[in-house]
């Protein structure tokens, strides 16, 4: 049986990826390595927690002994590396965890791969990264795989460093690696500190909808299940040593995203649109806020045939319906009940 470690599998993208892959690949054992920090939620994995080809290990990837022990126990053939501190605002306020997890955690995983994998083995380290490593675009142009790195925040700088380390292990040690850099993900199971779930939940509760600056910053939005399919396609068919940019072909100004959320929520709940839009509040911009991100995904499209299935409009409606239909998940996040459950069940594990 093939064995794949997925780091950060209790987070937003990781939980969606595992919910997608575990039923799809019954002959592959998926080992979820997650340290269960604040944004991790094992309730997002309830649908697969009893599957015979799924295992969970509470593991801090910034602990090299714990990483090495996991490799000794399972002997994985492949690592899909998603674990990262990822919220820009948190990285500005307290960058320490971002350096430890995103840089040193990646290093320890690569070292474990190098120690346990034979040079002629059928192995792979797939590193999932972000378009934020490229910095900010002006009004025109797109990020390609050849775009020069120019990170703006401690988060993106830490991810840029980890990208370079992964590439160096391929060039120096011959470690089989692949990279993907994605645009802004949205969809089910996203922790409500990010823009779209924060706006959905605040709007439902009649709370302010805070937007940085004038709301003119532009992001390319990628539905998370489209991203999961792209990751798996790169793992299976992408060329070793290559980077693939993954984007949703959905550039939107932040203010337009929030207005779209208000419109769909009004249609889905019957709440007056004017009342929802009246909650929009402009707040002081954050330091180093990049103006625009936009992905050129022609490489993965041309080589592997991948294209996003969801438009922003269809993906947003699916996302809003998921939050409307999963109140138990939301309440456990909002009240911290899932954190209490994690502390009870995993608090004594190293």
N, C-alpha and C positions, 0 to 999 in steps of 0.2 A: 504493500500500500504506500502510495506517495504521501509524504508528510510536508505540510506547508505551515510555517509559523506566520501568523498575521499579528504584527505589533499594533497596539492601539485599537484592538478589535472591539472594545466597548465604547469607543467614541462614535462620533457622528458618521464619518465615512466608513470606518471600520465595521460598525454594526450593520450598516446597510450592505457592505461588501460580503460579510459572513452570512447574512440572511439570504443573499443572492447565491453564494457559492456552495454552501453546505448541502442544500437539496439538489443543486445542479451537478455536483461532483461526489456522489456517494462513495466512490472508491478512493477518495482522497481524505486523509485525516487533517483537519484544520485545527491548529493549536493557537488559541487566542492569548497573547501575552499583553497584559494591561496592568498598570499600577493602580487603577481605579482612583485617579485624581478627580477633581471636582466635576469635570465635564463627562466623565465616563459613567455609563449607566447600563448595568447588566439587565435591567428590565427591557432594554431595547433588543435583547437576545432571547427572550423567553420562548419564542417560537422554535428555536433550535437547541435549547440548552440540554434537551434529552437525546439529541441525535447521536448515534453511535460513532459518527465520524467527526465529532466536535469535542474539544477539550478546552477548559479555561485554566490558565495559570496566572495567579497574581504575581507579577514580576516587574521590578523596577529596572528598566534597561540601562539606567545610569549606575547600576550595581554590577560590575563585571563578573563577580563570582556567581550571582544569581543567573545572569545570562549564560555563562559557561555551563552551569549545572543543568539548565533547561536544554541546552544543546546535547549534553551527554545523555540526558534521559530520553529524549525523543529522536535524536539523529535526523533533523529535518533535511529535506532535499532542497527546499526553497524558502526564502523569507520575503514576504511582502511587508515593507516597512512603512507604516502609517503613523506610528506613535510620535507625537510632537506636541509641545505647547504651541498654540496656534492663534491666540487672540492678541492682536496688535496692541490694544490699549493696555492689557496686562503686561505686555513686554516692555512698554514704556515706563510703567509704574514700578515693575520689579523684574528686571531682565535675568536675574540669576538662574531661575528654573529653566528658562529658555536655552541658556548656554549649556547647562548640565544635560538636559534631556535631548535637545535637538542636535548638539554637537557631540558631546561625550557618549551619549546613548547610542548614536549611530556608529561611532568609533568602536565601542565595545561589541556591538552586533557584528560589525565587519571582522573584528579580531576573532570572534567565535567562529564565523564562517571560515576564515582562513585556517584556523586550527583544526577544524573538523572535516572539511571538504577536501577530497583528493583533486589534484589538478586536472585529471581527465574525467572527473565525475559529471553527471548530468544535474548540475546545480544552478541556482540563480538567486541573486539578491536584487529585488526590485524596489527601488527607492521612490516613494511618492512625495513630490514636492509641489511648489507653488509658483504662480507667475509673479508673485511679489519680489522674487529674487532679481527680476529684471529692472526694478525701479519704476519710474513714471514715464508714460508716453505723453506727447503733446496731443493736439486735436486730431492728428493723422498718424497713420502707421500701425503696425501690428508687431507683437512679440513673435519671433521665430526661435527655433532651436539654436540659432547662431547669434542671437541678441546678447550684447555684452551685459554682464551682471552689474547692477548698480542699486543694491538694497538700501532702503531708507529707514527702516525701524530695527530695533534689536531682534524682533521676530524674524524678519526677512533676512537680516544679516546672518542669524544662526542657521537658517535654512540654506542660505547660499553657501555657508561654510560646509554644511553637511553634504551638499551636492558635490562640492569640489573634492571632499574626502572620498566619497563613493567612487568618483571618476579616477582618483589617484590610485585606489586599490585595484581597479581594473588595469591601469597602465603599468603600475609598479609590480603587482603580484599576480596579475592575470586572473583576478577574481571575476567570475562572470556576473556582470551587472547590467541592469537597465534602469533608466530614469524616466519619470513622467512629471511634467509641470502643468498643473491644472489652474483654471480660472476659479472664480468664487462659486463654491458649491451651495446648493440649497435643496431642501426636501424634507422628508420625514425624519424624525428622531434627532433634530439638531438642537443643541443646548441653547436656551433662549437668551444668550448674551449677544448672539450674532443678529445682523440687521433684520432679516426676514422673520424669523420666529419671534424676535422681540417686538416687532411692529404688530404682528398678528395677535399676540397675547395682550399687549398693552391696549390695542384697539378694542378687543373683546371686553376688557375691564374698564374702558373709558379713561385710561391713563394717557398722558402726553406721549406723542410719537416724536422722539428727539432725533433731529437730523443735523449732522455736522455742517458748519458753515452755511452756504446757500444751497446745499444739496446738489451741486453741479458735478461732484466727483463721479466718474464713470467706471463701471465694472462690467466684465463679461460674465454672465450668469450661466452656470452649468448644473442641470438637474442631477442629483447625486446618483441615481440609478443609471443614467447615461455614463457617468464617470466610472461606476463600478464595472460596467460592461467593457469600457475602454481599458481599464487596468488589467482585467483578465485577458483581453485580447493581446495587449502588449506582453504580458507574462507568457502567453502561449506562442505568439507568432512574431513578436518584435525582434529586431536584431540585437544581439548581445553587444554591449558597449554604447548603445545609442540612447538618445533622449527623444521623447515624444511629447509635444505640447498638446494638451487636451482642453478644448474650449467649447462653449455652448452656442457660439455665433449669436449671442444675445446681449449686445452692449446696451446698458441703460444707465441714465443718471439716477443717483440715489433718490432724488425727489420723485422721479417718475416711478421708481420701484414702489415707494410708499403709497403714492396715489393709486397704483394698480392694486396694491393690497387692499386699500380702502374700497375700491370699486368691486372687487371680487367678494370681499366680506359683506358688503351691502347686498349683493345679489344672493349670496348663500344664506344670510341670516335675516335679511329684511331690515337691518339697521339703516337709518337714513344716511345717505352718502355724505351730505353736507355736515352732519354731526361727526362722522368719522374723520373727514378731512379737516374739520375744525380742531382736531387734537394735534395736528402737525405743529411742532415747535422747533425753531432753529436754535442750536446751541453753538458755543465757541468751538472752532475747529480744533482737531488734535494736532500736535506737533508732527511735522514731516509727512502730512497727509498727501499721498500720491494722487495726482489729478486723474489719471486714466490708465486702465489696464485693458488690453484687448489681445486675444490669442489668434495666431494663424495656425490652424489645425490641419493644414493641407498635407503635412507629412504623414500623420497617422491615417488621414483619409485616403491618400494616394497609395501608401504601402500596405495598409491593413484593412482598408474598406470601412473604417469606422466613421459614423456621423451621428450626432445627437438625434434621438428620436423625438424628444420633447422640445417644443418651442417654449419661450419664457411664459407665454400666456397659458399653455396647457400644463406645464410643470407647476406654475404658481397655483393654479386652481387645484391640482392634485395635492399640493403641499397644504393649502389652507383646509381642504376637506379632511386631510389626515389629522391635523390639529383639532378640528372640530369634532372628529369621531374618536379621539384618543384622550379623553379627559382624564382618565386614570393615570396615564403616563405623565401628563402635564402636572397634575396635582402632586404627584410624588416628586417631581422636579422642583416645583414651586415651594413645597413645604419642607423639602429636604428629607422626606421620608425615605427615599432611595439611598441617601447617604447613611441614615441610621441602619438600614438593612445591610448595606455593605460593611459598616463598622461591626455589626453583630456577627456577620458570617465570615468576614475576612480580616477583621481587625488584628487578630493574633498571628496572622501569617506574614512571613518575611518575604 
